[in-house]
Amino acid sequence: MDIDNGIHTTEGSHLSWRQVWDRRMARHGLTGVPSPGTASPDPTPSRVADVVAAMCGAHAQVMSAAELSIGARLGGGTRADVQAALDGAEGLVKTYGPRGTVHLLAARDLPMWTGALSALPSGPNGLPQASRLTDRQTEEVVAAVAVALADAGDEGLTAEELSDAVVAATGPWAGDLVMPAFQGMWPRWRQALHLAAHRGALCFGPDRGRKATYLSPERRLPGFRPAPADEALHSLVARYLHAYGPATPRQFAQWLGAPPAWAAALFNTLAAAGSLRPVDVEGSTGWLDAADDQEPDTETPAAGTLRLLPYFDAYVVGCHPRDQLFPGPAAARALSRTGQAGNYPVLLVDGTVAGVWHLRRSGRKADLTVEPLARLSAARRRALDEEAARIGAFLDTTALRVTVGPVTVGPHA
């Protein structure tokens, strides 16, 4: 029995960690990227959606970082191409995804995501008992959100407008200011905002000036409905393992924001049905989708690849184990004090973290500082200059200065 995931295993295939990084880098589109100025696929909304689907969503709490994450895999185009994809059924949708955080997802995948996320068990609530929503109030809020946005049309509603509609439909208790926010307090009903998105009642619409708006997903995807839970969960596990496997249920639970015991039971069910297969990675057991039988030697090698990934990049947040992804001094330099990944933009060399970086922009000019944890060879310095040029082209800068030296900016919260 594998202690971490609690699943009985039989002898499976074997991979080395080098093969695992090759596999993950290739499947994230981080190897084989064209050099700046060379021909690349046309960055249509559909192409942008393909990139985001392959990485299982782009973390978008910091929108500029989400754009850079996608640009690192797009192989051409600019951030304007990512922004243009946030419209129509072939591109992206912005909503609450894994861990209840804002993500960009492929719009065509929204039925799978909502079907899976709405099936997750409720997590712990850190608010005082008197501030929480009851189960009945939660259902009332989600229903009120769905009705308000269905009636709102294509322009959607701002947070204030949606709040007025929810309070009017449910009662004054929904508007009680009990949730600590950035510089004040939010109304009680907002505890259920991400749940409304997970149930398919809500997604983000186009900004109205400086204000975010919310839409009914049916405005983006006519006829939209969440997929059945079992089907959606199987598909999501398969997608996750394709991009981040081999992986354990505990690692899947951490990525998704789900209870580890629930994830172990899900993997156990899928393994018993023959949908998953065990893989040994230098003495550790992980899992892959049973249909994923691509030979490791056919993946594009990550060796010799140097990439710069922004805050909260999906590869950094989703890949495990941390001691392999952040080897040696990388853990102390690029992880938070609690071991959280994503708080620093990272330098990847051969698929693992080898430093940090920071970009400071002023108009269309930018300064890029890269702090490697070991001296860069001449070949890797040339690769760094290429990567910097790729970022500059994506951001449409007129001048980008690259400095190799200490990064003095601290982690993102």
URJO-V234268 format. One record per pair of residues at least 4 apart in sequence whose C-alpha atoms are under 7 Angstrom apart, sorted by sequence separation. I is the first residue (numbers start at 1). J is the second residue. D is the distance in whole Angstrom. If there is no record, write none. Layout:
i:I j:J d:D
i:I j:J d:D
This chain:
i:2 j:6 d:6
i:15 j:19 d:6
i:16 j:20 d:6
i:17 j:21 d:6
i:18 j:22 d:6
i:19 j:23 d:6
i:20 j:24 d:6
i:21 j:25 d:6
i:22 j:26 d:6
i:23 j:27 d:6
i:24 j:28 d:6
i:25 j:29 d:6
i:26 j:30 d:6
i:34 j:38 d:6
i:43 j:47 d:6
i:44 j:48 d:6
i:45 j:49 d:6
i:46 j:50 d:6
i:47 j:51 d:6
i:48 j:52 d:6
i:49 j:53 d:6
i:50 j:54 d:6
i:51 j:55 d:7
i:52 j:56 d:6
i:53 j:57 d:6
i:62 j:66 d:7
i:63 j:67 d:6
i:64 j:68 d:6
i:65 j:69 d:6
i:66 j:70 d:6
i:67 j:71 d:6
i:68 j:72 d:6
i:70 j:74 d:6
i:71 j:75 d:7
i:77 j:81 d:6
i:79 j:83 d:6
i:80 j:84 d:6
i:81 j:85 d:6
i:87 j:91 d:6
i:96 j:100 d:5
i:97 j:101 d:6
i:106 j:110 d:7
i:109 j:113 d:6
i:110 j:114 d:6
i:111 j:115 d:6
i:112 j:116 d:6
i:113 j:117 d:6
i:114 j:118 d:6
i:115 j:119 d:7
i:127 j:131 d:6
i:128 j:132 d:7
i:133 j:137 d:6
i:134 j:138 d:6
i:135 j:139 d:6
i:136 j:140 d:6
i:137 j:141 d:6
i:138 j:142 d:6
i:139 j:143 d:6
i:140 j:144 d:6
i:141 j:145 d:6
i:142 j:146 d:6
i:143 j:147 d:6
i:144 j:148 d:6
i:145 j:149 d:6
i:146 j:150 d:6
i:147 j:151 d:6
i:148 j:152 d:6
i:152 j:156 d:5
i:157 j:161 d:6
i:158 j:162 d:6
i:159 j:163 d:6
i:160 j:164 d:6
i:161 j:165 d:6
i:162 j:166 d:6
i:163 j:167 d:6
i:164 j:168 d:6
i:165 j:169 d:6
i:166 j:170 d:6
i:167 j:171 d:5
i:170 j:174 d:7
i:172 j:176 d:7
i:180 j:184 d:6
i:181 j:185 d:5
i:186 j:190 d:7
i:192 j:196 d:6
i:193 j:197 d:7
i:194 j:198 d:6
i:195 j:199 d:6
i:196 j:200 d:6
i:197 j:201 d:5
i:207 j:211 d:6
i:208 j:212 d:6
i:215 j:219 d:7
i:217 j:221 d:6
i:218 j:222 d:5
i:227 j:231 d:7
i:228 j:232 d:6
i:229 j:233 d:6
i:230 j:234 d:6
i:231 j:235 d:6
i:232 j:236 d:6
i:233 j:237 d:6
i:234 j:238 d:6
i:235 j:239 d:6
i:236 j:240 d:6
i:237 j:241 d:6
i:238 j:242 d:6
i:239 j:243 d:6
i:240 j:244 d:6
i:241 j:245 d:4
i:247 j:251 d:6
i:248 j:252 d:6
i:249 j:253 d:6
i:250 j:254 d:6
i:251 j:255 d:6
i:252 j:256 d:6
i:253 j:257 d:6
i:254 j:258 d:7
i:259 j:263 d:6
i:260 j:264 d:6
i:261 j:265 d:6
i:262 j:266 d:6
i:263 j:267 d:6
i:264 j:268 d:6
i:265 j:269 d:6
i:266 j:270 d:6
i:267 j:271 d:6
i:268 j:272 d:6
i:269 j:273 d:6
i:270 j:274 d:6
i:271 j:275 d:5
i:280 j:284 d:6
i:281 j:285 d:6
i:288 j:292 d:7
i:309 j:313 d:6
i:312 j:316 d:7
i:313 j:317 d:6
i:314 j:318 d:6
i:315 j:319 d:6
i:321 j:325 d:6
i:322 j:326 d:6
i:323 j:327 d:5
i:326 j:330 d:5
i:327 j:331 d:6
i:329 j:333 d:6
i:330 j:334 d:6
i:331 j:335 d:5
i:335 j:339 d:5
i:336 j:340 d:5
i:348 j:352 d:5
i:349 j:353 d:6
i:361 j:365 d:6
i:362 j:366 d:6
i:376 j:380 d:6
i:377 j:381 d:6
i:378 j:382 d:6
i:379 j:383 d:6
i:380 j:384 d:6
i:381 j:385 d:6
i:382 j:386 d:6
i:383 j:387 d:6
i:384 j:388 d:6
i:385 j:389 d:6
i:386 j:390 d:6
i:387 j:391 d:6
i:388 j:392 d:6
i:389 j:393 d:6
i:390 j:394 d:6
i:391 j:395 d:6
i:392 j:396 d:6
i:393 j:397 d:6
i:1 j:6 d:6
i:2 j:7 d:6
i:15 j:20 d:7
i:25 j:30 d:5
i:26 j:31 d:5
i:43 j:48 d:6
i:52 j:57 d:5
i:86 j:91 d:6
i:87 j:92 d:7
i:96 j:101 d:5
i:97 j:102 d:6
i:127 j:132 d:6
i:133 j:138 d:6
i:152 j:157 d:7
i:157 j:162 d:6
i:167 j:172 d:6
i:180 j:185 d:5
i:181 j:186 d:6
i:196 j:201 d:5
i:197 j:202 d:4
i:207 j:212 d:5
i:208 j:213 d:7
i:218 j:223 d:6
i:227 j:232 d:6
i:241 j:246 d:6
i:253 j:258 d:5
i:258 j:263 d:7
i:270 j:275 d:5
i:271 j:276 d:5
i:280 j:285 d:5
i:312 j:317 d:6
i:320 j:325 d:7
i:326 j:331 d:5
i:335 j:340 d:6
i:336 j:341 d:7
i:348 j:353 d:5
i:349 j:354 d:6
i:361 j:366 d:4
i:376 j:381 d:6
i:392 j:397 d:5
i:1 j:7 d:6
i:2 j:8 d:7
i:25 j:31 d:6
i:34 j:40 d:7
i:52 j:58 d:6
i:60 j:66 d:5
i:85 j:91 d:5
i:86 j:92 d:5
i:96 j:102 d:4
i:97 j:103 d:5
i:179 j:185 d:5
i:180 j:186 d:6
i:196 j:202 d:6
i:197 j:203 d:6
i:206 j:212 d:7
i:207 j:213 d:6
i:218 j:224 d:5
i:241 j:247 d:7
i:253 j:259 d:6
i:270 j:276 d:6
i:271 j:277 d:7
i:279 j:285 d:6
i:280 j:286 d:6
i:335 j:341 d:5
i:347 j:353 d:6
i:348 j:354 d:6
i:360 j:366 d:6
i:361 j:367 d:6
i:1 j:8 d:5
i:2 j:9 d:7
i:59 j:66 d:6
i:85 j:92 d:6
i:86 j:93 d:6
i:95 j:102 d:6
i:96 j:103 d:6
i:149 j:156 d:6
i:167 j:174 d:5
i:178 j:185 d:6
i:179 j:186 d:5
i:206 j:213 d:6
i:217 j:224 d:7
i:253 j:260 d:5
i:278 j:285 d:7
i:279 j:286 d:5
i:336 j:343 d:7
i:346 j:353 d:6
i:347 j:354 d:5
i:359 j:366 d:7
i:360 j:367 d:5
i:1 j:9 d:6
i:58 j:66 d:6
i:94 j:102 d:7
i:95 j:103 d:6
i:167 j:175 d:6
i:177 j:185 d:5
i:178 j:186 d:6
i:179 j:187 d:6
i:205 j:213 d:5
i:278 j:286 d:6
i:279 j:287 d:6
i:335 j:343 d:7
i:347 j:355 d:5
i:359 j:367 d:6
i:360 j:368 d:7
i:392 j:400 d:6
i:94 j:103 d:6
i:95 j:104 d:7
i:177 j:186 d:5
i:178 j:187 d:6
i:179 j:188 d:6
i:204 j:213 d:6
i:205 j:214 d:5
i:278 j:287 d:5
i:346 j:355 d:6
i:347 j:356 d:5
i:359 j:368 d:5
i:94 j:104 d:5
i:177 j:187 d:4
i:178 j:188 d:6
i:204 j:214 d:4
i:205 j:215 d:5
i:250 j:260 d:5
i:253 j:263 d:6
i:277 j:287 d:6
i:278 j:288 d:6
i:334 j:344 d:6
i:346 j:356 d:4
i:347 j:357 d:7
i:358 j:368 d:6
i:359 j:369 d:6
i:58 j:69 d:7
i:93 j:104 d:6
i:94 j:105 d:6
i:176 j:187 d:5
i:177 j:188 d:6
i:203 j:214 d:6
i:204 j:215 d:6
i:249 j:260 d:7
i:276 j:287 d:6
i:277 j:288 d:5
i:345 j:356 d:6
i:346 j:357 d:6
i:358 j:369 d:5
i:67 j:79 d:6
i:92 j:104 d:6
i:93 j:105 d:5
i:175 j:187 d:5
i:176 j:188 d:5
i:202 j:214 d:6
i:203 j:215 d:5
i:276 j:288 d:6
i:277 j:289 d:6
i:344 j:356 d:7
i:345 j:357 d:6
i:357 j:369 d:6
i:358 j:370 d:7
i:92 j:105 d:6
i:93 j:106 d:6
i:174 j:187 d:6
i:175 j:188 d:6
i:202 j:215 d:6
i:203 j:216 d:6
i:250 j:263 d:7
i:276 j:289 d:5
i:277 j:290 d:5
i:345 j:358 d:7
i:357 j:370 d:4
i:92 j:106 d:5
i:93 j:107 d:5
i:174 j:188 d:5
i:175 j:189 d:7
i:202 j:216 d:5
i:203 j:217 d:6
i:249 j:263 d:5
i:275 j:289 d:6
i:276 j:290 d:5
i:356 j:370 d:6
i:357 j:371 d:6
i:67 j:82 d:6
i:91 j:106 d:6
i:92 j:107 d:5
i:174 j:189 d:5
i:201 j:216 d:6
i:202 j:217 d:6
i:249 j:264 d:5
i:275 j:290 d:5
i:356 j:371 d:5
i:91 j:107 d:6
i:201 j:217 d:7
i:274 j:290 d:7
i:355 j:371 d:6
i:356 j:372 d:7
i:90 j:107 d:6
i:148 j:165 d:6
i:200 j:217 d:7
i:355 j:372 d:4
i:52 j:70 d:7
i:89 j:107 d:6
i:90 j:108 d:7
i:249 j:267 d:6
i:354 j:372 d:6
i:355 j:373 d:5
i:51 j:70 d:7
i:89 j:108 d:7
i:354 j:373 d:6
i:145 j:166 d:6
i:51 j:73 d:7
i:144 j:166 d:5
i:334 j:356 d:7
i:51 j:74 d:7
i:330 j:353 d:6
i:317 j:341 d:5
i:330 j:354 d:6
i:141 j:166 d:6
i:144 j:169 d:6
i:316 j:341 d:6
i:317 j:342 d:6
i:330 j:355 d:7
i:28 j:54 d:6
i:48 j:74 d:7
i:200 j:226 d:6
i:316 j:342 d:6
i:326 j:352 d:6
i:27 j:54 d:7
i:28 j:55 d:6
i:325 j:352 d:5
i:326 j:353 d:5
i:325 j:353 d:6
i:141 j:170 d:7
i:313 j:342 d:6
i:140 j:170 d:7
i:312 j:342 d:4
i:311 j:342 d:5
i:312 j:343 d:6
i:311 j:343 d:6
i:365 j:397 d:6
i:43 j:76 d:7
i:246 j:279 d:7
i:311 j:344 d:5
i:364 j:397 d:5
i:365 j:398 d:6
i:366 j:399 d:6
i:367 j:400 d:6
i:368 j:401 d:6
i:369 j:402 d:6
i:370 j:403 d:6
i:371 j:404 d:6
i:43 j:77 d:6
i:48 j:82 d:7
i:311 j:345 d:5
i:364 j:398 d:6
i:365 j:399 d:5
i:366 j:400 d:5
i:367 j:401 d:5
i:368 j:402 d:5
i:369 j:403 d:5
i:370 j:404 d:5
i:371 j:405 d:5
i:40 j:75 d:6
i:310 j:345 d:4
i:365 j:400 d:6
i:366 j:401 d:6
i:367 j:402 d:6
i:368 j:403 d:6
i:369 j:404 d:6
i:370 j:405 d:6
i:371 j:406 d:5
i:40 j:76 d:6
i:309 j:345 d:6
i:310 j:346 d:7
i:369 j:405 d:6
i:371 j:407 d:6
i:48 j:85 d:7
i:309 j:346 d:5
i:370 j:407 d:7
i:43 j:81 d:6
i:248 j:286 d:5
i:308 j:346 d:6
i:309 j:347 d:7
i:369 j:407 d:6
i:45 j:84 d:7
i:247 j:286 d:5
i:248 j:287 d:6
i:308 j:347 d:5
i:45 j:85 d:4
i:61 j:101 d:7
i:246 j:286 d:5
i:247 j:287 d:5
i:307 j:347 d:6
i:308 j:348 d:6
i:34 j:75 d:6
i:61 j:102 d:5
i:246 j:287 d:5
i:307 j:348 d:5
i:30 j:72 d:7
i:33 j:75 d:5
i:49 j:91 d:5
i:60 j:102 d:5
i:245 j:287 d:7
i:246 j:288 d:5
i:306 j:348 d:6
i:307 j:349 d:7
i:30 j:73 d:6
i:48 j:91 d:7
i:49 j:92 d:6
i:59 j:102 d:6
i:60 j:103 d:5
i:245 j:288 d:6
i:306 j:349 d:5
i:29 j:73 d:5
i:46 j:90 d:5
i:59 j:103 d:4
i:60 j:104 d:6
i:305 j:349 d:6
i:306 j:350 d:6
i:45 j:90 d:6
i:46 j:91 d:5
i:58 j:103 d:5
i:59 j:104 d:6
i:305 j:350 d:5
i:45 j:91 d:4
i:57 j:103 d:6
i:58 j:104 d:5
i:304 j:350 d:6
i:57 j:104 d:6
i:58 j:105 d:7
i:131 j:178 d:6
i:241 j:288 d:6
i:303 j:350 d:5
i:57 j:105 d:5
i:141 j:189 d:6
i:241 j:289 d:6
i:302 j:350 d:5
i:156 j:205 d:6
i:302 j:351 d:6
i:358 j:407 d:7
i:142 j:192 d:7
i:357 j:407 d:6
i:141 j:192 d:7
i:238 j:289 d:5
i:53 j:105 d:7
i:52 j:105 d:6
i:53 j:106 d:6
i:158 j:211 d:7
i:52 j:106 d:6
i:138 j:192 d:6
i:142 j:196 d:5
i:158 j:212 d:6
i:159 j:213 d:7
i:146 j:201 d:5
i:158 j:213 d:4
i:145 j:201 d:7
i:146 j:202 d:7
i:157 j:213 d:5
i:158 j:214 d:6
i:49 j:106 d:5
i:131 j:188 d:7
i:156 j:213 d:6
i:157 j:214 d:5
i:156 j:214 d:5
i:157 j:215 d:7
i:156 j:215 d:5
i:255 j:318 d:6
i:154 j:219 d:6
i:149 j:215 d:6
i:150 j:216 d:6
i:149 j:216 d:5
i:344 j:411 d:5
i:343 j:411 d:5
i:344 j:412 d:7
i:251 j:320 d:7
i:343 j:412 d:5
i:343 j:413 d:7
i:244 j:318 d:7
i:244 j:319 d:6
i:306 j:383 d:6
i:306 j:384 d:7
i:118 j:198 d:5
i:307 j:387 d:6
i:117 j:198 d:5
i:118 j:199 d:5
i:114 j:198 d:5
i:114 j:199 d:6
i:114 j:200 d:6
i:100 j:194 d:6
i:96 j:194 d:6
i:96 j:197 d:6
i:95 j:197 d:7
i:96 j:198 d:7
i:95 j:203 d:5
i:94 j:203 d:6
i:95 j:204 d:6
i:94 j:204 d:5
i:119 j:229 d:6
i:115 j:226 d:5
i:114 j:226 d:5
i:115 j:227 d:5
i:111 j:224 d:7
i:115 j:228 d:6
i:116 j:229 d:5
i:111 j:225 d:6
i:112 j:226 d:6
i:115 j:229 d:5
i:111 j:226 d:4
i:112 j:227 d:5
i:111 j:227 d:5
i:116 j:232 d:5
i:115 j:232 d:5
i:116 j:233 d:5
i:113 j:232 d:7
i:112 j:232 d:5
i:89 j:220 d:6
i:88 j:220 d:6
i:89 j:221 d:6
i:120 j:258 d:7
i:98 j:255 d:7
i:99 j:256 d:5
i:98 j:256 d:5
i:99 j:257 d:4
i:98 j:257 d:6
i:56 j:239 d:7
i:56 j:240 d:7
i:55 j:243 d:6
i:54 j:243 d:7
i:28 j:243 d:6
i:27 j:243 d:6
i:24 j:243 d:6
i:24 j:244 d:6
i:69 j:309 d:6
i:69 j:310 d:6
i:68 j:310 d:6
i:5 j:248 d:6
i:5 j:249 d:6
i:69 j:313 d:6
i:5 j:250 d:6
i:65 j:310 d:6
i:65 j:311 d:6
i:59 j:312 d:6
i:59 j:313 d:7
i:59 j:314 d:7
i:58 j:314 d:6
i:6 j:264 d:7
i:5 j:264 d:6
i:55 j:314 d:7
i:7 j:268 d:6
i:17 j:281 d:6
i:12 j:277 d:7
i:14 j:279 d:6
i:15 j:280 d:6
i:16 j:281 d:5
i:12 j:278 d:5
i:13 j:279 d:5
i:14 j:280 d:5
i:15 j:281 d:5
i:16 j:282 d:6
i:12 j:279 d:5
i:13 j:280 d:6
i:14 j:281 d:6
i:15 j:282 d:7
i:12 j:280 d:7
i:9 j:278 d:7
i:31 j:300 d:7
i:31 j:302 d:6
i:23 j:296 d:7
i:26 j:299 d:6
i:26 j:300 d:6
i:31 j:305 d:7
i:23 j:299 d:6
i:19 j:296 d:6
i:22 j:299 d:6
i:25 j:302 d:6
i:22 j:300 d:6
i:22 j:301 d:5
i:22 j:302 d:5
i:21 j:302 d:7
i:2 j:285 d:7
i:78 j:393 d:7
i:79 j:394 d:6
i:78 j:394 d:4
i:79 j:395 d:6
i:77 j:394 d:6
i:78 j:395 d:6
i:78 j:396 d:7
i:71 j:394 d:7
i:25 j:351 d:6
i:21 j:351 d:5
i:36 j:386 d:7
i:35 j:386 d:7
i:36 j:389 d:7
i:36 j:390 d:5
